[in-house]
Amino acid sequence: MFGISVGVLLSEGLVRVVQRLREPPDERISRLIHRASDDPELIYELVPGASGVRDGVPIVINDDGFRDDPFPAEGTRTGLRIIVLGDSVAWGWGVEMPQAFPQVLERELNAARSPDAPPHVVFNLAVDGYSTAQEVRLLETRVAAYQPDLVILAYVLNDPDVADGGLARHFTSSPVALVELVRQGWRRAAEPPPPPFDGRNWDHEYHFYIHAKHKARIEAGFARLGRWRREHRVPILVAVVPVMLFEPGTPYPWQYLHDYIASLCRKEGLESLDLHEAFAGRSADGLKLDEWHPNAEGHAVIAGALHAFIHALSSAPGDATEPRP
């Protein structure tokens, strides 16, 4: 028994050493700017005050624990207060912080306000790697304290997946790395195919596959969004970010999923915005870093579409843009 225990411990040590040696520098930075959350549903969160450089892009986390400028002090007079929830897209993966669409949106809103009006504030609460379930939990636990007039949830078509760029494994894995490797391998091997999605079998394509596999969880998450909206009487806009693989004159393969998310929004009394329409007539090639992440120009397109939507919303009866005392 003693010999077996020693062998397990040696194997465990070897696995951990190999994992650290194989860890790329950018992944190490990701691990260091995140920490385990006390909330098991959030899993992890950003470290307040942390900083680093990843993929050549500087990252600075503010004192509230988000990649944004310092938030206004309590009691500061402001105009419209908007919360952005999302994953690495809203966070601004691969672009400088001022180029991420929440920052661009804030500048556009303030450029359009009266000179004597208090500034509008867009709070970027996006966390890279978060799924919709984590974003909803963040809404439930943190957002009300910022007294928002509008919440924007940037929905990306990979959001239902549990894959998160490898972040959660640093904070949820078994304390025994060897056991965790075996567990993950067994789970993948035993995973059944997803049930048909609205009568169709989508296991041939990733984005449809994860929406079929996690359909019940997706709809439960949207029900939670609806409950929060009704309880707090704050509008929620779900902005669906397109897969950045589109070309002018070519059918967009994922429109069905955009329409599905819009139907969930209607059911729960949420606003929805199909951001693929904002890119109409343009090729994704000059607007993306990869299939999910826009470049600075792509972020500017998203910010422009959101600005137009907010202008239309705030011009409707029940305007929520009055300055806050």
SVG drawing of the C-alpha trace seen along z (x, -y; Angstrom):
<svg xmlns="http://www.w3.org/2000/svg" viewBox="-45 -73 54 75">
<polyline fill="none" stroke="black" stroke-width="0.4" points="0.0,0.0 2.8,-2.4 4.4,-1.7 1.2,-2.4 0.8,-5.7 4.3,-6.8 3.7,-5.9 0.5,-7.9 2.2,-10.9 5.1,-10.8 2.8,-10.5 0.7,-13.4 3.8,-15.5 5.0,-14.6 1.6,-15.5 1.6,-18.9 5.2,-19.7 4.4,-18.8 1.3,-20.9 3.2,-23.9 6.1,-23.4 3.7,-23.1 1.8,-26.2 2.3,-29.0 3.2,-32.5 -0.1,-34.0 -2.0,-31.2 0.0,-31.9 -1.0,-35.5 -4.6,-34.4 -4.3,-32.3 -2.7,-35.1 -5.3,-37.7 -8.1,-35.4 -8.9,-33.8 -11.4,-31.2 -14.7,-32.8 -16.5,-32.2 -19.6,-31.7 -19.5,-28.1 -21.7,-29.1 -19.3,-31.9 -16.3,-29.4 -13.7,-32.2 -13.5,-35.9 -11.0,-38.6 -8.5,-39.8 -9.1,-43.5 -6.0,-45.6 -4.3,-42.8 -2.4,-43.6 -0.4,-41.9 0.3,-41.6 -1.4,-38.8 -0.9,-38.3 0.9,-41.7 -2.2,-43.5 -2.0,-45.2 -4.7,-44.1 -5.5,-46.1 -8.3,-45.1 -10.0,-47.9 -10.7,-47.9 -14.2,-46.5 -12.6,-43.4 -13.4,-44.2 -11.4,-45.2 -12.6,-48.8 -11.7,-52.3 -12.3,-53.0 -16.0,-53.0 -17.6,-56.3 -17.6,-56.7 -20.9,-56.2 -23.0,-59.3 -21.4,-60.6 -23.9,-62.4 -24.3,-60.5 -26.5,-60.2 -27.5,-56.9 -25.9,-53.9 -25.5,-50.8 -24.1,-47.4 -22.5,-45.1 -22.3,-41.4 -20.5,-39.0 -17.5,-36.8 -14.2,-37.5 -15.9,-39.4 -17.4,-42.1 -14.2,-42.0 -12.2,-42.9 -10.1,-39.9 -7.1,-40.8 -7.8,-44.6 -6.7,-47.5 -9.3,-48.2 -10.4,-51.6 -11.2,-49.6 -13.6,-47.2 -17.2,-48.0 -18.4,-48.9 -15.7,-51.7 -16.5,-52.8 -20.2,-52.9 -19.5,-55.0 -17.6,-57.5 -20.3,-57.7 -23.0,-58.2 -21.1,-61.0 -20.2,-62.7 -23.9,-62.9 -25.0,-64.3 -25.5,-68.0 -22.3,-69.7 -23.9,-70.5 -25.4,-67.0 -23.7,-64.6 -21.7,-61.8 -23.2,-58.5 -21.3,-55.5 -21.0,-52.0 -19.8,-49.5 -18.1,-46.6 -18.7,-43.6 -17.7,-41.1 -15.3,-38.3 -13.4,-36.3 -14.5,-32.7 -17.8,-33.1 -20.8,-31.2 -24.4,-32.5 -25.0,-30.8 -22.1,-32.7 -23.2,-36.0 -26.7,-35.5 -25.2,-34.7 -23.1,-37.9 -26.3,-39.8 -28.1,-38.3 -25.2,-39.1 -23.5,-42.3 -25.5,-44.3 -28.2,-45.9 -25.6,-47.7 -24.6,-49.8 -28.2,-51.1 -28.4,-50.4 -30.9,-51.9 -30.1,-49.2 -28.4,-45.8 -26.8,-44.6 -25.9,-40.9 -23.6,-40.1 -24.6,-36.6 -22.0,-34.7 -23.0,-31.5 -20.3,-29.5 -21.8,-30.7 -23.7,-27.5 -20.5,-25.5 -18.6,-24.6 -15.3,-25.2 -13.9,-28.5 -10.4,-28.7 -9.1,-26.5 -9.7,-29.0 -12.1,-27.0 -9.8,-24.0 -7.4,-26.1 -10.1,-26.6 -12.4,-23.6 -10.2,-20.6 -9.8,-17.9 -6.9,-18.6 -5.3,-15.5 -4.3,-16.4 -3.9,-12.8 -7.5,-11.9 -8.7,-15.0 -7.1,-13.9 -8.7,-10.5 -12.1,-12.0 -12.1,-14.3 -11.1,-11.5 -13.9,-9.3 -16.5,-12.1 -15.6,-12.8 -15.7,-9.1 -19.1,-8.5 -20.8,-11.6 -23.9,-10.8 -24.9,-12.7 -27.4,-15.5 -31.1,-15.1 -32.7,-16.5 -33.0,-20.3 -36.5,-21.4 -36.9,-18.2 -33.6,-18.4 -30.3,-16.7 -27.5,-19.2 -24.6,-17.1 -22.7,-17.9 -21.9,-21.5 -20.4,-22.9 -22.7,-25.9 -25.9,-23.9 -24.5,-20.9 -24.0,-22.9 -27.4,-24.6 -29.0,-21.2 -27.0,-19.6 -27.6,-22.5 -31.0,-23.6 -32.7,-23.1 -29.9,-25.1 -30.1,-27.9 -33.8,-28.3 -33.5,-28.2 -30.9,-30.9 -33.2,-33.1 -36.0,-32.5 -33.7,-33.8 -33.0,-36.9 -36.7,-37.5 -37.2,-37.1 -34.5,-39.6 -35.9,-42.1 -39.3,-41.9 -38.0,-42.1 -35.8,-45.1 -37.8,-46.7 -34.7,-47.3 -34.7,-46.6 -32.3,-43.9 -31.1,-43.8 -29.6,-40.5 -27.3,-41.4 -26.5,-38.4 -23.0,-38.5 -22.5,-36.7 -20.0,-34.1 -17.4,-36.1 -17.5,-33.9 -19.8,-35.8 -19.5,-37.2 -21.7,-39.5 -24.3,-37.7 -23.8,-34.4 -26.4,-33.0 -25.4,-33.2 -25.4,-29.6 -26.3,-30.5 -29.4,-32.7 -31.6,-29.9 -29.8,-30.2 -30.1,-34.0 -33.8,-33.7 -34.0,-31.1 -32.4,-33.4 -34.8,-36.2 -37.7,-33.9 -36.5,-33.3 -36.2,-37.0 -39.8,-37.6 -41.0,-34.9 -39.2,-36.5 -40.0,-40.1 -36.4,-41.0 -35.2,-43.2 -33.1,-41.6 -30.7,-42.9 -29.3,-40.8 -25.8,-42.2 -25.4,-40.3 -27.6,-42.9 -25.1,-45.6 -22.5,-43.8 -24.7,-43.4 -22.9,-43.8 -19.5,-43.5 -16.9,-40.6 -15.9,-39.4 -12.3,-39.1 -11.5,-42.8 -13.5,-42.8 -12.3,-39.8 -9.4,-38.3 -10.9,-34.9 -14.3,-33.3 -15.7,-34.7 -13.6,-37.8 -13.9,-41.0 -11.0,-43.3 -11.1,-47.0 -13.1,-47.8 -15.6,-45.0 -16.0,-46.4 -16.8,-49.8 -19.6,-48.3 -21.1,-46.6 -20.9,-49.9 -22.6,-51.8 -25.5,-49.3 -25.9,-49.4 -25.8,-53.2 -28.5,-53.4 -30.7,-50.9 -30.2,-52.8 -31.1,-56.1 -34.3,-54.6 -35.0,-53.1 -34.4,-56.2 -36.5,-58.3 -39.5,-56.1 -42.1,-56.9 -40.7,-56.2 -37.2,-57.7 -34.7,-56.4 -31.9,-58.8 -32.6,-61.6 -29.5,-62.6 -29.1,-60.9 -28.8,-63.0"/>
</svg>
